[in-house]
């Protein structure tokens, strides 16, 4: 099946395909967004020894399970990319749908976790720790949801054998979301 | 039909010689990541601080690096992209280096972060209750509006309420002068309470007057407002 590619898909002045260049730029700005937030959290945490009591309340097992879910979804995302490189759109789509399943699991676990915490009175206004907790994990969760939605569109296209290069692009984004969680996990759950 | 997409432009950006197959054993990377996750969860059980920090943050760095290099393929990416990302990281560290000393310390040679000190005091004081500690309300007992005013507010507003506190001299705009009839001409008690609770910015005034809702209960704020009202010149 031959179809005309938009010029921007193939044109490249850096040696990087335009789409991938764009996703890296997005991530470069995300590094500053999450980096600023987590950096602020870190300095406040170090200045407020009493936050350790609040951090002790977070559930390490839920955090660990969600880390497992995201690592697994990253694995399926990269397998999707591998399938797309082979030109196997259907297989790539299957892996993307599995990744979306991971995203859905992550969000469901998060909803359960947050509901429990909020019902116990640990709301975003309870103290500085909880303000950071909900802001950082909330911003991350929004990235998970946005990624899953976009992945849905890309998976449908991939199933039809279209725009397979996008499988890699959404994958790179997804791995970044995974990396952010890799840091959120010790910051919010392990360090008591 | 998918088979026809094989030369899909994937290898455009990768360094010559790598093509589109990176020869990464993704499964092995994935299993390594899971193994590291187990270690990072197990770390705190030994109860050794440095070990916990190492297994928590050291392993996070290793895991992130594995994902970035092997799943995001940054290893094979053009050097310019690594520089762009590194620049973002440097900006982040600059931000940290620039402000962290002010945030992490609660007092310096010429300043004192009273709200932060009070928060630490409250948190540590109630720490025996473990998980319940954070729900401890600001302590009511022993609160004296006058003492608190002299300790907290007078720094800028002056003990006499005339806006000439030592820390206020450097502020622009100058702290409010509660002894000035003009001050009271346009303000009622509700407004005083609002500003103490939510800060000057809440009513469109200077954000240098910060809100104190995190440090004092509504009753205490009301008492502080009443204390401020004692500076009101009589006959107004």
HADDOCK unambig.tbl for C-alpha pairs under 7 A between the chains (distance, minus, plus):
assign (segid A and resid 1 and name CA) (segid B and resid 1 and name CA) 6.16 0.50 0.50
assign (segid A and resid 1 and name CA) (segid B and resid 4 and name CA) 6.33 0.50 0.50
assign (segid A and resid 15 and name CA) (segid B and resid 12 and name CA) 6.82 0.50 0.50
assign (segid A and resid 15 and name CA) (segid B and resid 13 and name CA) 4.99 0.50 0.50
assign (segid A and resid 16 and name CA) (segid B and resid 12 and name CA) 6.60 0.50 0.50
assign (segid A and resid 16 and name CA) (segid B and resid 13 and name CA) 4.12 0.50 0.50
assign (segid A and resid 17 and name CA) (segid B and resid 12 and name CA) 6.44 0.50 0.50
assign (segid A and resid 17 and name CA) (segid B and resid 13 and name CA) 5.89 0.50 0.50
assign (segid A and resid 28 and name CA) (segid B and resid 84 and name CA) 6.73 0.50 0.50
assign (segid A and resid 28 and name CA) (segid B and resid 85 and name CA) 5.16 0.50 0.50
assign (segid A and resid 28 and name CA) (segid B and resid 88 and name CA) 5.79 0.50 0.50
assign (segid A and resid 31 and name CA) (segid B and resid 88 and name CA) 6.11 0.50 0.50
assign (segid A and resid 31 and name CA) (segid B and resid 89 and name CA) 6.73 0.50 0.50
assign (segid A and resid 32 and name CA) (segid B and resid 88 and name CA) 5.76 0.50 0.50
assign (segid A and resid 32 and name CA) (segid B and resid 92 and name CA) 5.91 0.50 0.50
assign (segid A and resid 35 and name CA) (segid B and resid 92 and name CA) 5.68 0.50 0.50
assign (segid A and resid 36 and name CA) (segid B and resid 92 and name CA) 5.92 0.50 0.50
assign (segid A and resid 39 and name CA) (segid B and resid 96 and name CA) 6.10 0.50 0.50
assign (segid A and resid 43 and name CA) (segid B and resid 100 and name CA) 5.56 0.50 0.50
assign (segid A and resid 43 and name CA) (segid B and resid 103 and name CA) 6.33 0.50 0.50
assign (segid A and resid 43 and name CA) (segid B and resid 104 and name CA) 5.67 0.50 0.50
assign (segid A and resid 44 and name CA) (segid B and resid 103 and name CA) 6.24 0.50 0.50
assign (segid A and resid 44 and name CA) (segid B and resid 104 and name CA) 6.09 0.50 0.50
assign (segid A and resid 46 and name CA) (segid B and resid 104 and name CA) 6.12 0.50 0.50
assign (segid A and resid 47 and name CA) (segid B and resid 103 and name CA) 6.68 0.50 0.50
assign (segid A and resid 47 and name CA) (segid B and resid 104 and name CA) 4.00 0.50 0.50
assign (segid A and resid 47 and name CA) (segid B and resid 105 and name CA) 6.24 0.50 0.50
assign (segid A and resid 48 and name CA) (segid B and resid 120 and name CA) 6.01 0.50 0.50
assign (segid A and resid 50 and name CA) (segid B and resid 120 and name CA) 5.88 0.50 0.50
assign (segid A and resid 50 and name CA) (segid B and resid 123 and name CA) 4.95 0.50 0.50
assign (segid A and resid 50 and name CA) (segid B and resid 124 and name CA) 5.45 0.50 0.50
assign (segid A and resid 53 and name CA) (segid B and resid 127 and name CA) 6.90 0.50 0.50
assign (segid A and resid 53 and name CA) (segid B and resid 130 and name CA) 6.25 0.50 0.50
assign (segid A and resid 53 and name CA) (segid B and resid 131 and name CA) 6.21 0.50 0.50
assign (segid A and resid 53 and name CA) (segid B and resid 133 and name CA) 6.90 0.50 0.50
assign (segid A and resid 54 and name CA) (segid B and resid 131 and name CA) 6.72 0.50 0.50
assign (segid A and resid 54 and name CA) (segid B and resid 134 and name CA) 6.31 0.50 0.50
assign (segid A and resid 57 and name CA) (segid B and resid 131 and name CA) 6.04 0.50 0.50
assign (segid A and resid 68 and name CA) (segid B and resid 34 and name CA) 6.93 0.50 0.50
assign (segid A and resid 75 and name CA) (segid B and resid 30 and name CA) 6.27 0.50 0.50
assign (segid A and resid 78 and name CA) (segid B and resid 71 and name CA) 5.94 0.50 0.50
assign (segid A and resid 85 and name CA) (segid B and resid 6 and name CA) 6.85 0.50 0.50
assign (segid A and resid 85 and name CA) (segid B and resid 10 and name CA) 6.97 0.50 0.50
assign (segid A and resid 85 and name CA) (segid B and resid 20 and name CA) 6.70 0.50 0.50
assign (segid A and resid 86 and name CA) (segid B and resid 6 and name CA) 6.03 0.50 0.50
assign (segid A and resid 87 and name CA) (segid B and resid 2 and name CA) 5.70 0.50 0.50
assign (segid A and resid 87 and name CA) (segid B and resid 3 and name CA) 5.37 0.50 0.50
assign (segid A and resid 87 and name CA) (segid B and resid 5 and name CA) 5.32 0.50 0.50
assign (segid A and resid 87 and name CA) (segid B and resid 6 and name CA) 4.58 0.50 0.50
assign (segid A and resid 88 and name CA) (segid B and resid 2 and name CA) 5.75 0.50 0.50
assign (segid A and resid 88 and name CA) (segid B and resid 3 and name CA) 6.48 0.50 0.50
assign (segid A and resid 89 and name CA) (segid B and resid 2 and name CA) 5.77 0.50 0.50
assign (segid A and resid 161 and name CA) (segid B and resid 1 and name CA) 6.80 0.50 0.50
assign (segid A and resid 161 and name CA) (segid B and resid 2 and name CA) 4.79 0.50 0.50
assign (segid A and resid 165 and name CA) (segid B and resid 8 and name CA) 6.76 0.50 0.50
assign (segid A and resid 165 and name CA) (segid B and resid 10 and name CA) 6.53 0.50 0.50
assign (segid A and resid 172 and name CA) (segid B and resid 72 and name CA) 5.03 0.50 0.50
assign (segid A and resid 175 and name CA) (segid B and resid 67 and name CA) 6.73 0.50 0.50
assign (segid A and resid 175 and name CA) (segid B and resid 71 and name CA) 6.86 0.50 0.50
assign (segid A and resid 175 and name CA) (segid B and resid 72 and name CA) 6.42 0.50 0.50
assign (segid A and resid 179 and name CA) (segid B and resid 64 and name CA) 5.28 0.50 0.50
assign (segid A and resid 182 and name CA) (segid B and resid 60 and name CA) 5.75 0.50 0.50
assign (segid A and resid 182 and name CA) (segid B and resid 64 and name CA) 6.57 0.50 0.50
assign (segid A and resid 183 and name CA) (segid B and resid 60 and name CA) 5.91 0.50 0.50
assign (segid A and resid 186 and name CA) (segid B and resid 56 and name CA) 5.26 0.50 0.50
assign (segid A and resid 186 and name CA) (segid B and resid 57 and name CA) 6.44 0.50 0.50
assign (segid A and resid 190 and name CA) (segid B and resid 56 and name CA) 6.56 0.50 0.50
